[in-house]
Amino acid sequence: MKDYLVKATTYNGMIRAYAASTTDLVEEARRRQDTWATASAALGRTLTVTAMMGAMLKGEDSITVKVDGDGPIGAIVTDGNAKGHVRGYVINPHVDFDLNEKGKLDVRRAVGTQGRISVIKDLGLKDYFTGEVPIISGEISEDFTYYFVSSEQIPSAVGAGVLVNPDHTILAAGGFIVQVMPGADDDVIGKLEERINNFPAISNMVREGNTPEQILERLFGEGQVKFHEKMPIEFRCQCSKERIANAIIGLGNEEIQDMIEEDHGAEAKCHFCNETYQFTEEELKELKQ
């Protein structure tokens, strides 16, 4: 099953929901970043949430997320857009621990419990939308649940999970975001809370072969969900040699001349995809204005 997400509503439009399978996305990020198991889970959960938050946007809008905790993993940085293109990296990819007391990957220990989550949305306007909240658990899902309530004033439930194979490849990954719309009555909210509290781990559901549609139908009840859109998700980086060249031009002729004389060329690596770009002396000379 290729990665994709669905957008849906239920309870007569009082609840909107997103669900995604992201196994390939997280595996591609793991491969490019060479993340160890716990780091893969932290990065994968954040990528999954970012994919769904990107799906809330329109047109050319984009979103950048930074989870900057006090744990050994360092900052997690991801970005996504309304087209399902997502990418991300973690500062320290070689972080792994024994399983926690629940028998799960100890993401909280890797991320830390102190720090901030920041979300920047480029909506094509003069100013960016920026939201920032403290990390409250380090488990990622709970932190983004808090983000939606505190920063965007939307009561939400966020679930994201990653299962890792013994060889560190990704076995299963996926997630959901459920949001309460204005006007929803207390009875609906009570039903929703009860269903989410009794819901199985999302990563296990993906491993068992459940599609995003089936995940939402199991959450809300078969026949209760109205699906509006299905869109593919993939790891896609926006880097290119042309973009790197423009960045080098921005350094100025003096800096470029130093590269020519001292290094006899230049090399740049993209944080997100680890692609390396080489520039010869002749190419650098052509970049001088």
Summary of the structure (lengths in Angstrom):
residues: 289
radius of gyration: 20.6
end to end distance: 49.2
largest distance: 71.7
contacts: 980
relative contact order: 0.17
helix: 35%
strand: 30%
